[in-house]
Amino acid sequence: SMDKPNIVTCTAPVNIAVIKYWGKRNEELILPINSSLSVTLHQDQLKTTTTVATSRSFQEDRIWLNGKEEDITHPRLQSCLREIRRLTRKRRNDGVPCLDLSCLSHKVRICSVNNFPTAAGLASSAAGFACLVYTLAQVFGVEGELSGIARQGSGSACRSMYGGFVQWIMGNQDDGKDSLAQQVEPETHWPELRVLVLVASAERKPVGSTSGMQTSVETSCLLKHRAESVVPGRMAEMIEAVQKKDFPTFAELTMKDSNQFHATCLDTYPPIFYLNSVSHQIISLVHRYNGHYRDTRVAYTFDAGPNAVIFTLQQHVPEFVQVLKHFFPPETKREHDVIFSYVVFKAGP
Ligand code: PMV
């Protein structure tokens, strides 16, 4: 009957940026000051699962995150809901048939769960908004380019709309229509590439990415230099390294870009510290390991939190994990209540 809810469940994976997005030129539309590039993890690894239900009997839109009801009036959430409904209406006016037109006026209930700690700098907002937009689109029967909508939920979310190696092209239009994600290479391209996530702390990050970026844009001249003079060349080099599967170049660019991102955080006033002493120990360990072999076999990268993400090739995983276990025995409580664990991931769809 008409009262029977229409229910859809989807999952979306986390993506890890190797060229970082940091800083917006337009806060409302979420338009970045530089392009970025990431690796999307495999669907069944770090992911968000979202269920959306629509029914004529629902009185209002509602959302639950990890079992707790959250504020549906959140502006970014509203942007995504509005844009999906607008696209549905537009497609109907264009004469494109939708799955269920009657549901356009229907309210939604959204339930979203992460299988990893929220807001610990593990790109939870990326998987979360990508999943929300994708699931809403399924419910309303909309297809096609959706990364521009996911971007309006959380910038990095636009990159989780595609698998494999993905660039977010900053674009130059004021309306943001050309600020979209694009797949550089599919997940099948580099099967030997591995991703290790080292959870150094599951605590919430002290400075969220939104306010952190804002302060950085306002106060850091290093960020301006990075966006204008460093990232454009680095994007081109990174795309070439990915296409050639040149691990040493990929790894070196990844580490340099992570370091420059955290340097812009230090250059921000007041400064922002995302790395802790464990993060610094991991950085030193990676350089010592690579130095030992006179070869770049392992790379680290850190987002807005202390957890390390390691890139390496399949053949080096067992030995590097042994080295990690030696210096950071698992399940031991360390300073700052750090619990160390690691998981091996593959790039995926
Ligand atoms: O999309 P946001 O607002 O969560 O920002 C993500 C920022 C970084 O994770 C630090 C870098 C990136 O490109 O993912």
Residues whose N, C-alpha, C, O or C-beta is under 5 A from the ligand:
A	BS01	PMV	A17 I19 K20 Y21 S36 S125 S154 G155 S156 A157 S209 T210 D303 A304
